[in-house]
């Protein structure tokens, strides 16, 4: 149903790895949020990774504010949204299955006890129960339109521990293999006088095996990844503000292509 929220449910009633909003919306975009949640399923170490709540609230466990922004952008662009429903520390859906950082053992100064001794069997269990269902649903939504455009929404922390502050308000990330949408988007955002725009900052958007590679680059789909600094989108009002600001720009850039 238009605008509905659709969690995936397994045969035994277990809620799985993702939520879909607005599956039947007619827009060309597919808005994705790989790191939407800091949830740890109860079948994993009784729902705990062994780190304190304050660490689970940090950017190491999820992309703070990104889920709300993604939902707002999906509504503004009249396009479907898919959001993960598990912490990136459980298993990272924005990594390839063979990526050594798929299960993080140390992130921004925090050791993850539940991952410290996780071997191939445990990784396979998390892949089967979370990662693969998420990507199967992502791929199905992406394929519903031949002209689908992938818009990946992430957020970044203003400062990693022991590192310099990050000055950007918005980062646009992309692979050199396909910059058709992202380079014009960077150029357009740079026209906004009050914004500091990161061109492939705070890190490069080229990561073999990641979600954009898997669902956009390998299929020739237009794509871009937007990173918002998370202190700018830490409440619903600011998420709505940024969605209202970004949606017309995204529409303009896509139409110009």
N, C-alpha and C positions, 0 to 999 in steps of 0.2 A: 504494500500500500504506500502511496506517495507520502514521503516524509517520515515514514515509520522507522523505529529503531528495531533492528533485527539482530539479536545475539545468536550465535551458532549453538545448537544444542545437540549433544550426542544422544545415541539411542538409550543410554542409561540415565539420561536426564542431566548429565554434567554439562554445565555451560563451558564452551570451548574458548577459542583463542581470539575472538574478534567480535566487533559490533559493526553493523552496516546501518547507515542512515540514508533515507531517500533513494533507495535502489532504483526506483522508477522515475526519478527526476530526469527531464529531457536534456539537460546540459551536456556539453561535450567533455567537460572536465571529469576526472576522477581524483577527488581529494583524498590523500592518504595520510595516516599518522602512525608511523611504525612504533613510536615510543610514547603512546598515549597514556599508559597506565603504569603505576608502581605496584600492581597487584601481584602477590605470590600465591599460586594455587595451594589449596590445603593438602594436596597429595605430595607436596614437596616440603619435607622437613617441617610438617605441621604448619605450613603457611608462613615460614620464616626463613630468611637467608642467614640469620645469625648476626645481623647488624642492627644497631639501634634505630628507633623510629625517625630520629632526626636525619640519619643517613638515608633512610628510605624516602624521605621527603626531598632530598637533594636531587640535582640533575643527574647524578650517577645512576639513579634507579629509573628515571623517566625524563621526558622532555617537559619541563614545567610549563603549563599554560598552552601547550601545543594542541591538546585535544579540543579545548574550548574554541581556539582559533580555527581549527580545521572544521568543526561543526558549523561555526558561523560563516566561514567561507563557502562551505557546501551549500548552505541556504542562500547566500548572496549570489552564487553562481548557478543556482538551480541545478546542482549536480550531485551525484552520490558521494558518500564519504565512507571510508573503511578505517576503523581504528583497532589497534591491537588491544588485548585485554590481559597483558602480562608484562611484568617488568623486564626491561632490557637486561637486568642482571640475572634473570632466570635463564633466558636465552635471547640473543639479540636478532630480531628479524631483519635488521638492516645490515646483515653480514651474510656472506656465502657460507654454505654448510661446511666448507673446509677451511674457513677463516680461523686463525688461532685465537682471535678475540671473540669468538662466538659465545663462549662462557668465560666471562671476565672473573679473574681471581683477585685482581687488585685494580682499583679505579680511583684516580684522583686522591690518593692517600688512604683509601679505605680497603682493607682486606675483606673479601667476601667468604666467610667460613664455609657456607654450604656448597661453594664451588671449588674449594681448595683441593679436594681430592676427587672431584667429579671426573670420572673416566669416560671412555667411549660408550659404554652401555648407558650411563646416565645421560650423556649428551643425546644419544639416540632416543631415549625415552622422552626427553623434552622436545626434540625435533618432531616426533610423531604426534605428541599430544597438543603442541602449541604452534610451533614454527610452520610446519607443513600445512596444517589446516588454514592458518592465516594466509599463506601464500597461494593456496588453492582458491580461496575466496577472492583474493586480490586479483589473481589471473582471470577468474571468471568475470568479475566486474569490468576489468580492463577490456575484455574481448566483446563486451556487449555492443560496442560501437566500433566500426572500422576506422573512424577518425578520432579515437579517444586521445585525450591529452592528460598526462599524469602530472599532478601537482602535489608534491610531497611536502608536508609541513613538519618542521622540527623547531626546537629552540636550543639556545646555548647559554651557558652561564657567563655572567659578566667577567669572571676571573677564575681561572683554575688556580689551585693552591700553589703558591710559589712562582706564579707566572705574572707577566704584566697584565694590566686591565685591557679588556677588549673594547675598542672604541665604537664598533659598528652597531647601528640600530637594527639593520636588516642585512643578512647575507644571502646571496644568490649563488647556489652551488650547481655545478654541472660538469659533465665529462667532456673532454676535448673531442670525443667521438660524436657528439651531437650537442651543439650549442645554439641551434636554430632559434629556440625560444628564449634561452637564458641571456644571451648577449643583448638582444633588444630590450629585455626586461631590465637588465642592469643599466643600460643607457637611459631608459625612461625613468627609473627610480632615482638616478643621479640628478635628474632635473628637479627633484624635490629639495628645496633649499635648506630645510631643517633636518635632513637625514644624512647620516654617514652610512654609505652602502659598501658592503664587502663583496668584491668580485672574486668568487671562490675563496671567501673568508667566512669564518675563522679557520677553515681547512678546505682542502680540495674536494670537489664533488666526484672525482673519478675513483671508484672503488670496485674492482671486479667482483662480481658475485652479489653485490648489494641489491636492494629492492629496485632501484632505478635501472640498474644493469639488467636485472632479470625480467622486469615487466615493461620497460620502455626501450632501452637500447637494443636488446635482442629482437625486438619486434618492429623497430623503426618508428616508434610512437614519439611524438613531440612530448617534451618533458622539461620540468624544472623543479628544483628543490629550494624552498625558502626557509631560512633560519631567522627567527626573531629572537632578540636578546630577551631572556626570560623575565627580567625585572620589568619589562614593558608590557607583559601579557599575563600578569600573575593574578588577575581577577576577571570576572565575567565582563565588567564594563570596558576594561582595556582590550579584551579579546574582541568584543563587538566593535570597538573603535577601529582597531587595526584591520578587521575584516572589511568594514565599510570603506576604509581607505585603500586597501589593496585590491579588492574585487574589481572596481572600475579600471584600474591600471592593468590588471591581468587581462581583462576583456579587451581593452584597447590594443594591447600589444599582440594578442592572438589575432584580432581582426586585421591588424596591419600586416600580418604575415600572409 
